[in-house]
Amino acid sequence: MDLKKIAANFKLEGIVDRVEQLGEGFINDTFIIHTQDVQTPNYLLQRKNKRIFTNVPAMMENIQKVCNHVKEKVIARNGDPTREAMTIVPATDGKLYFQDEDREFWAVCVYISDTITYSSAKTPELAYQGGKGIGMFQSMVADLNEPLTDILPGFHNIRYRFNQWDAVLAKDPVGRKANLSEEISWIESRREEMLNFWKLVETGEIPTRITHNDTKITNILFDLKGDVLCVIDLDTVLNSTCLNDFGDAMRSYTNTGEEDDENLDAVSSNISIFEGFTKGYLSQAISFLTRKELEYLAFSAKYITYEQVLRFLMDYIDGDNYYKIKGPEHNYQRTLAQYKLLTSMEEQYDEMCKIVRTIADELA
């Protein structure tokens, strides 16, 4: 694969010196394009995963709409749109992507230099900054009313997931269901609670907004002083409830163990991290959130974690067709670990709701 040849299909400034892989990439393959002149920027080159993102052109249009809107907001507050927002670089034919002879999709954005990223939030202070970053992003796109293409149908839609779940249980393709009566009961005992929440989204009582949908702290860039610069990795931007972004972040940030931890005693939800993130998030988001959204903010952490328990267990029953696994019991171990996280959230739920109310009242 000639990466320089692929890079030549984009409108880059300067001469390409070399192209190197950047990280391992769970979904996309990412490379950094180094240019020869220090006066010209470097770039990020990505091969988009067309198995997961089946409509890459529409996905890139979504990203461009969001980036343009964020840039307008940054300019309006006298910020630097080249550093506080992603900049998509078009291909030489004007498209937002290039498709090679193997029908693989490639996209380029400007590399933002002199930044810091974190793999996890170990302190309430860092969790605060992460919450601030997601809240800032949501506040900037809150008035972007142009609909985005739904490039991930059913994403975080629990009714859609239950339809999948029921079909997999009925089929039981590899004969695992009989030994999972307790685990299946975990899902079924909470079905009504989760559907009641989703009905509020379906009826519009909880509004639909533009959401990021992958809010782990690795997707936030910080400047060298440790301040939030911008949110990156916008492949999953969609129209959904912004509570999904909050809940997804809490599933990631507050977990004291690993997503697939074999030591379940190590897994719990850290309430101080929850409080730190919530303070940062609401410092930016309180201006546009409705009372109903605030009411269900803490619940969203349970909702997204529950959904992940369901999806891991469903994939295990289905014969491990969706998630990459390290062994035949990997999805089952993920199920156990995420269920432990869910029960920890449930045990602390009243305190989580109290934290949200207290912070919201202080900011009102």
C-alpha positions as CSV (number, residue, x, y, z in Angstrom):
1,M,0.0,0.0,0.0
2,D,1.6,3.2,-1.2
3,L,0.4,5.8,1.4
4,K,2.2,8.7,-0.3
5,K,0.3,7.9,-3.5
6,I,-3.0,8.0,-1.5
7,A,-2.0,11.2,0.2
8,A,-1.3,12.8,-3.3
9,N,-5.1,12.6,-4.0
10,F,-5.8,15.3,-1.4
11,K,-5.4,19.1,-1.5
12,L,-2.4,19.2,0.8
13,E,-0.1,22.2,1.4
14,G,3.6,21.5,0.9
15,I,5.5,18.4,-0.1
16,V,4.9,15.1,1.6
17,D,8.0,13.8,3.3
18,R,6.7,10.6,4.8
19,V,3.6,8.8,6.1
20,E,3.7,6.9,9.4
21,Q,1.1,4.9,11.3
22,L,-0.4,6.6,14.3
23,G,-1.7,4.2,17.0
24,E,-3.4,0.9,16.4
25,G,-6.9,2.1,15.7
26,F,-9.9,0.0,17.0
27,I,-12.1,1.0,14.1
28,N,-10.2,3.1,11.5
29,D,-6.5,2.9,10.4
30,T,-4.8,6.2,11.1
31,F,-1.6,7.7,9.7
32,I,0.2,11.0,10.1
33,I,1.4,12.7,6.9
34,H,4.6,14.7,7.6
35,T,5.3,17.6,5.2
36,Q,8.8,18.8,4.4
37,D,8.4,22.5,5.2
38,V,7.9,23.5,8.9
39,Q,5.6,26.3,7.6
40,T,3.1,23.8,6.2
41,P,0.9,21.7,8.4
42,N,1.0,18.0,8.9
43,Y,-2.1,15.9,8.3
44,L,-4.0,12.9,9.6
45,L,-4.9,10.3,7.0
46,Q,-7.5,7.7,7.9
47,R,-8.8,4.6,6.1
48,K,-12.4,4.5,7.2
49,N,-13.9,1.2,8.2
50,K,-16.6,0.6,5.6
51,R,-17.9,-2.5,7.4
52,I,-19.1,-0.3,10.3
53,F,-19.6,2.9,8.3
54,T,-21.5,1.7,5.3
55,N,-22.1,5.2,3.9
56,V,-18.8,7.0,4.2
57,P,-19.7,9.9,1.8
58,A,-22.7,10.7,4.0
59,M,-20.6,10.4,7.2
60,M,-18.1,12.9,5.8
61,E,-20.9,15.3,4.9
62,N,-22.1,15.0,8.5
63,I,-18.6,15.8,9.8
64,Q,-18.1,18.7,7.5
65,K,-21.5,20.3,8.6
66,V,-20.5,20.0,12.2
67,C,-17.0,21.2,11.7
68,N,-18.1,24.3,9.8
69,H,-20.7,25.2,12.4
70,V,-18.1,24.8,15.3
71,K,-15.6,26.9,13.4
72,E,-18.2,29.7,13.1
73,K,-18.8,29.6,16.8
74,V,-15.0,29.7,17.5
75,I,-14.6,32.7,15.2
76,A,-17.5,34.5,16.9
77,R,-15.7,34.2,20.3
78,N,-12.4,35.3,18.8
79,G,-10.9,31.8,19.1
80,D,-8.6,30.0,16.7
81,P,-10.7,27.9,14.2
82,T,-7.6,26.1,13.0
83,R,-6.9,24.7,16.5
84,E,-10.3,24.7,18.2
85,A,-12.1,22.7,15.5
86,M,-11.2,19.9,13.1
87,T,-10.4,21.0,9.5
88,I,-11.4,18.5,6.8
89,V,-9.1,18.5,3.7
90,P,-10.9,17.7,0.5
91,A,-9.6,15.4,-2.2
92,T,-8.3,16.8,-5.5
93,D,-11.7,16.2,-7.1
94,G,-13.5,18.2,-4.4
95,K,-15.0,15.3,-2.5
96,L,-14.5,14.9,1.2
97,Y,-12.9,11.5,0.7
98,F,-10.9,9.5,-1.8
99,Q,-11.8,5.9,-2.8
100,D,-8.8,3.8,-4.0
101,E,-8.7,0.9,-6.5
102,D,-9.7,-1.5,-3.7
103,R,-12.8,0.6,-3.0
104,E,-11.4,1.6,0.4
105,F,-12.4,5.1,1.6
106,W,-9.7,7.5,2.8
107,A,-10.1,11.0,4.5
108,V,-7.7,13.7,5.6
109,C,-7.9,16.4,8.3
110,V,-5.3,18.9,9.4
111,Y,-3.1,17.6,12.3
112,I,-3.4,19.9,15.3
113,S,0.1,20.1,16.9
114,D,1.2,20.9,20.4
115,T,-1.6,19.0,22.1
116,I,-2.1,16.6,24.9
117,T,-4.4,13.5,25.0
118,Y,-5.3,11.3,27.9
119,S,-6.1,7.6,27.9
120,S,-8.3,7.8,31.0
121,A,-9.5,10.3,33.7
122,K,-7.9,9.2,37.0
123,T,-8.8,12.4,38.9
124,P,-12.0,14.4,39.4
125,E,-10.1,17.4,38.1
126,L,-9.4,15.7,34.8
127,A,-12.9,14.3,34.6
128,Y,-14.1,18.0,35.1
129,Q,-12.1,19.0,32.0
130,G,-13.5,16.1,30.0
131,G,-17.0,17.0,31.0
132,K,-16.3,20.6,30.0
133,G,-15.1,19.4,26.6
134,I,-18.2,17.4,25.8
135,G,-20.5,20.1,27.2
136,M,-18.7,22.8,25.1
137,F,-19.1,20.7,22.0
138,Q,-22.8,20.1,22.6
139,S,-23.4,23.8,23.4
140,M,-21.7,24.8,20.1
141,V,-23.9,22.5,18.0
142,A,-27.1,23.0,20.0
143,D,-28.4,25.4,17.4
144,L,-27.3,23.5,14.3
145,N,-30.8,22.5,13.1
146,E,-29.7,20.9,9.9
147,P,-30.5,17.2,10.1
148,L,-27.6,14.7,9.8
149,T,-27.7,11.5,7.9
150,D,-28.3,8.5,10.2
151,I,-25.2,6.5,9.4
152,L,-25.6,4.1,12.3
153,P,-29.3,3.1,12.4
154,G,-30.5,2.1,15.8
155,F,-27.4,3.4,17.7
156,H,-28.2,3.6,21.4
157,N,-31.9,2.9,20.5
158,I,-32.9,0.3,23.1
159,R,-36.1,-0.6,21.3
160,Y,-34.0,-1.5,18.2
161,R,-31.6,-3.5,20.5
162,F,-34.5,-5.4,22.0
163,N,-35.7,-6.4,18.6
164,Q,-32.2,-7.8,17.9
165,W,-32.1,-9.4,21.3
166,D,-35.4,-11.2,20.9
167,A,-34.4,-12.5,17.5
168,V,-31.1,-13.8,18.8
169,L,-32.7,-15.5,21.8
170,A,-35.3,-17.1,19.5
171,K,-32.6,-18.5,17.2
172,D,-29.9,-19.4,19.8
173,P,-27.6,-20.2,16.9
174,V,-24.7,-21.9,18.9
175,G,-26.8,-23.3,21.8
176,R,-25.5,-21.0,24.6
177,K,-28.9,-19.8,25.9
178,A,-29.7,-22.7,28.2
179,N,-26.7,-22.0,30.4
180,L,-27.5,-18.3,30.7
181,S,-30.8,-18.1,32.5
182,E,-29.5,-15.8,35.3
183,E,-27.7,-13.4,32.9
184,I,-30.8,-13.3,30.6
185,S,-32.8,-12.3,33.6
186,W,-30.5,-9.3,34.2
187,I,-31.7,-8.0,30.8
188,E,-35.4,-8.9,31.1
189,S,-35.8,-7.5,34.6
190,R,-34.8,-4.0,33.4
191,R,-36.5,-4.1,30.0
192,E,-39.6,-2.0,31.0
193,E,-37.5,0.6,32.8
194,M,-35.3,1.1,29.8
195,L,-38.1,1.3,27.3
196,N,-40.0,3.8,29.4
197,F,-37.0,6.1,29.2
198,W,-36.7,5.6,25.4
199,K,-40.4,6.4,25.0
200,L,-39.6,9.9,26.2
201,V,-37.1,10.3,23.4
202,E,-39.5,8.9,20.8
203,T,-42.2,11.3,21.8
204,G,-39.9,14.3,21.9
205,E,-40.3,14.9,25.6
206,I,-36.6,14.4,25.7
207,P,-35.4,16.4,22.7
208,T,-33.2,15.1,19.9
209,R,-30.0,17.1,19.3
210,I,-26.6,16.6,17.6
211,T,-24.5,14.2,19.6
212,H,-20.9,12.9,19.3
213,N,-21.6,9.3,20.4
214,D,-18.1,8.4,21.3
215,T,-17.2,10.6,24.3
216,K,-14.3,8.8,25.9
217,I,-11.6,11.2,27.0
218,T,-9.2,10.1,24.2
219,N,-11.4,12.0,21.8
220,I,-10.7,15.4,23.5
221,L,-7.6,17.4,22.6
222,F,-6.0,19.6,25.3
223,D,-3.5,22.3,24.9
224,L,-0.1,22.3,26.6
225,K,-1.6,24.1,29.5
226,G,-4.1,21.4,30.1
227,D,-7.2,23.4,28.9
228,V,-9.7,21.9,26.5
229,L,-9.0,22.6,22.9
230,C,-11.5,20.7,20.9
231,V,-13.4,17.4,20.5
232,I,-12.1,15.1,17.7
233,D,-13.1,11.8,16.0
234,L,-16.5,12.9,14.7
235,D,-17.3,9.8,12.6
236,T,-20.3,9.0,14.8
237,V,-22.0,12.4,15.0
238,L,-25.8,11.8,14.8
239,N,-29.1,13.3,15.7
240,S,-30.0,11.7,19.1
241,T,-30.5,12.6,22.7
242,C,-27.5,14.4,24.2
243,L,-28.0,12.1,27.3
244,N,-26.4,9.4,25.3
245,D,-23.1,11.3,25.2
246,F,-23.2,11.9,29.0
247,G,-24.1,8.3,29.7
248,D,-21.4,6.9,27.4
249,A,-18.8,9.1,29.0
250,M,-19.8,7.9,32.5
251,R,-19.6,4.3,31.4
252,S,-16.0,5.0,30.3
253,Y,-14.8,7.5,32.9
254,T,-16.1,6.1,36.2
255,N,-15.2,2.5,35.7
256,T,-12.5,1.6,38.2
257,G,-11.6,-1.6,36.3
258,E,-11.4,-2.7,32.7
259,E,-14.3,-3.2,30.3
260,D,-13.5,-6.9,30.3
261,D,-12.0,-7.2,33.8
262,E,-11.6,-10.7,35.1
263,N,-11.4,-9.4,38.6
264,L,-14.9,-8.2,39.2
265,D,-13.9,-6.9,42.6
266,A,-11.9,-4.3,40.8
267,V,-15.0,-3.0,38.9
268,S,-17.1,-0.2,40.3
269,S,-18.4,3.2,39.4
270,N,-16.3,6.0,41.0
271,I,-18.8,8.6,42.3
272,S,-16.1,11.3,42.6
273,I,-15.3,11.0,38.9
274,F,-19.0,11.2,38.2
275,E,-19.3,14.4,40.2
276,G,-16.2,15.9,38.5
277,F,-17.4,15.2,35.0
278,T,-20.9,16.4,35.8
279,K,-19.6,19.7,37.1
280,G,-17.6,20.2,34.0
281,Y,-20.4,19.2,31.7
282,L,-23.1,21.3,33.3
283,S,-20.8,24.3,33.4
284,Q,-21.2,24.4,29.6
285,A,-24.5,22.5,29.0
286,I,-26.8,24.0,31.6
287,S,-27.6,26.8,29.2
288,F,-29.5,24.6,26.7
289,L,-30.6,21.5,28.7
290,T,-34.3,21.1,29.5
291,R,-35.7,20.2,32.9
292,K,-36.5,16.7,31.6
293,E,-32.9,16.2,30.3
294,L,-31.6,17.2,33.7
295,E,-34.0,14.8,35.4
296,Y,-32.7,11.9,33.4
297,L,-29.0,12.9,33.2
298,A,-27.9,10.4,35.9
299,F,-30.2,7.7,34.5
300,S,-28.4,7.9,31.2
301,A,-25.3,6.4,32.8
302,K,-27.3,3.3,33.8
303,Y,-29.0,3.3,30.4
304,I,-25.9,3.2,28.3
305,T,-24.1,0.7,30.6
306,Y,-27.2,-1.5,30.5
307,E,-27.2,-1.4,26.7
308,Q,-23.6,-2.5,26.7
309,V,-24.4,-5.4,29.0
310,L,-27.2,-6.4,26.6
311,R,-25.0,-6.1,23.5
312,F,-22.1,-8.1,24.9
313,L,-24.4,-10.9,26.1
314,M,-26.3,-10.8,22.8
315,D,-23.1,-11.2,20.8
316,Y,-22.0,-14.1,23.0
317,I,-25.3,-15.9,22.5
318,D,-25.1,-15.1,18.8
319,G,-21.7,-16.8,18.4
320,D,-19.5,-13.7,18.7
321,N,-20.2,-12.1,15.3
322,Y,-19.8,-8.4,16.1
323,Y,-17.1,-7.6,18.6
324,K,-13.5,-8.6,18.2
325,I,-12.7,-11.3,20.8
326,K,-9.5,-12.6,22.4
327,G,-11.1,-16.0,23.2
328,P,-14.4,-17.9,23.2
329,E,-15.5,-16.5,26.5
330,H,-14.4,-12.9,26.0
331,N,-17.8,-11.5,25.3
332,Y,-19.1,-13.3,28.4
333,Q,-16.4,-11.8,30.6
334,R,-17.3,-8.4,29.1
335,T,-20.9,-9.0,30.1
336,L,-20.0,-9.8,33.7
337,A,-17.7,-6.8,34.1
338,Q,-20.2,-4.4,32.6
339,Y,-23.0,-5.8,34.7
340,K,-20.9,-5.3,37.8
341,L,-20.4,-1.7,36.7
342,L,-24.2,-1.3,36.1
343,T,-25.0,-2.7,39.6
344,S,-22.5,-0.3,41.1
345,M,-24.3,2.6,39.4
346,E,-27.6,1.4,40.6
347,E,-26.4,1.2,44.2
348,Q,-25.2,4.8,43.9
349,Y,-28.1,6.1,41.8
350,D,-29.8,8.3,44.4
351,E,-26.5,10.0,45.2
352,M,-25.8,10.5,41.4
353,C,-29.2,12.2,41.1
354,K,-28.5,14.4,44.1
355,I,-25.2,15.5,42.6
356,V,-26.9,16.5,39.4
357,R,-29.6,18.5,41.2
358,T,-27.1,20.2,43.5
359,I,-24.8,21.3,40.6
360,A,-27.7,22.4,38.5
361,D,-29.1,24.5,41.3
362,E,-25.7,26.1,41.9
363,L,-25.4,27.1,38.2
364,A,-29.0,28.3,37.9
